[in-house]
Amino acid sequence: MSGPSTPRGGGPVGPYRPVVRAGDWVVTSGQIGAVAGPDGAPRLVEGGTEAQLRQALANVSSVLAQEGATLADVVKTTVFLVDMSEYAFVNGIWVDTWPEPRPARSAIGVASLPIGARVEVEAWAYAPLA
């Protein structure tokens, strides 16, 4: 694994950084519902899409914090779903995570995700440097 690790999710599953600051913007790489396993490598949480989405959002929050941003700073997200029939289910968790006004969002159906994940979330946050 390369790059900084995410405290909850272990390190990235590829050669990329989990979060990048570009001026006042903080951009996360896609986060899956993984935690660090005993060897430090990411492993998916148990509990299917719900548990994975909640963990992915916690991982987004964690990597944003590395650059001084929070979920409240997020203005755009992209959700990748292996099963688009879970779209409405994802919306319920989204409402629990973000009060109004919620960030803009795209949802994309994909054939598969790294390490067998069911869902992946990336986020763009606007967090001006003080």
C-alpha positions, -999 to 999 in steps of 0.1 A, spaced: 0 0 0 12 35 -6 2 69 6 -12 79 40 -35 55 57 -71 62 67 -74 57 104 -105 36 101 -101 20 67 -65 10 66 -44 21 37 -56 26 2 -61 -5 -20 -40 11 -48 -13 36 -56 -32 68 -48 -37 93 -19 -69 90 1 -73 128 2 -59 158 -16 -61 195 -7 -61 218 -37 -63 253 -23 -96 256 -6 -109 223 -20 -105 189 -3 -111 159 -25 -113 123 -13 -106 93 -33 -134 68 -33 -139 52 1 -153 18 6 -167 2 37 -134 -12 50 -115 -11 82 -79 -21 89 -75 -58 94 -50 -74 118 -22 -70 92 -32 -34 85 -47 -43 51 -82 -31 44 -110 -56 50 -147 -51 44 -170 -47 74 -197 -74 78 -233 -65 73 -237 -60 36 -244 -27 18 -258 -9 49 -228 -15 71 -204 -9 42 -220 24 33 -220 36 69 -183 27 72 -175 43 38 -191 75 51 -171 73 83 -140 68 62 -148 98 41 -152 118 73 -119 105 86 -99 114 55 -115 148 53 -104 155 89 -68 149 78 -71 182 58 -92 201 83 -126 195 66 -158 178 78 -189 163 62 -206 197 67 -180 211 41 -189 185 15 -206 201 -16 -205 171 -41 -204 134 -38 -204 104 -61 -217 70 -50 -208 39 -69 -232 10 -64 -228 -26 -75 -266 -31 -73 -287 -1 -84 -318 -17 -69 -303 -5 -35 -305 32 -46 -336 39 -25 -320 21 5 -289 43 1 -311 74 1 -323 66 36 -288 63 50 -279 96 31 -307 114 49 -293 101 83 -258 113 74 -265 148 59 -291 172 71 -305 198 47 -289 212 26 -274 180 14 -245 180 -11 -250 174 -48 -247 138 -56 -243 114 -86 -250 77 -83 -234 53 -108 -240 16 -112 -208 -4 -116 -200 -40 -123 -177 -44 -94 -156 -25 -68 -122 -31 -51 -120 -61 -27 -156 -70 -34 -172 -38 -19 -209 -32 -26 -206 6 -24 -179 34 -28 -182 71 -20 -160 100 -31 -165 136 -19 -155 171 -27 -154 196 2 -150 233 1 -130 242 32 -111 275 29 -78 277 47 -78 302 75 
